[in-house]
């Protein structure tokens, strides 16, 4: 048996001191986060801020389960419980 659970956590992206903040903000507004991870824009590295981890509720997850219990019946793992009424 195993339990899957979903949490939120903040991540941090580091950019060089000479990164163009106006260009970065424009990219975030127009294209989203994924496009700023570019060395040409000054991206250096990213890290996960583990101390910010918080459990999620199904309401925060669009009504989908955030805790699932699986019974390990190889080769298929069967869902036997979740914290929402319907199994996904």
N, C-alpha and C positions, 0 to 999 in steps of 0.2 A: 504494500500500500504506500501511496505517497500523496502529499498535499501540495498543490500549486496555489500560490497566492500572489496578488498583484499589489504593488506599492507605487507611490510616486517618489521621485528623487530629483533634486536639482543637479545639473551638470554645469561646468564652467569651461568656456573657451577662452584661451589666452591669445591675444593679438599683439603684434609688435608695437612699440611706442610710436612709430611713424605711420601706423595704419590710419587711413582716412576715415574718421568716424562718420562723416556725412555720407560717404559712399557705402559704408557698412550698413547704416540705418536705411538707406535707400534700397539696398539689396534685401534686407530683412522685410521691409514693407512690400516690396514688389515680388520677390521670389521665394522668400522663406529662409529659414535657418540653414538648410543644407548647403546653400551656395556660398556661405561665408567661410567654410572650411577649405580655404584656398590659400596656399602660401603666397601667391602673388598679391593677395589682399592683406597679407600680414598675419595670417593664421599661423600659430606656433604649435599649440597642443591643446588638449582638453582633458578634464578630469571629472570624475563623479564625486559629488559632495555627499558621501555616505551618511553623515550626521544629519542630513535633511530628510532622510527616508521617513515616509508616513504611510500607514495602511490606507487603502481606498475602500469606499463603500460601493455597492452596486449602483447607487444613484450617481456617484461621481464618475462611474464607468459607463454611462449611457444605458443603465439598466441591466448590464451584463454582469455575470458573476465575477467576484474578485477572490473567492476561495472555492477550490474544487478538490474533492477527495476522489482519488482513482484507486481502484483495486487492480493490482498488477496480475493480470491473467495473460501471460505471454502466449502468443505474440501480440495480443491486443490489450491495451490498457483501458479498462472500462471505468467510466465516470459513475460513481455511486452516490455522490452528494455534491451540491453546490449551495451557495448562499443566495440563490434566486430560485423561484418556483420552477422555471423551465430548465432543462438540461440543454447545454449548447453543443 
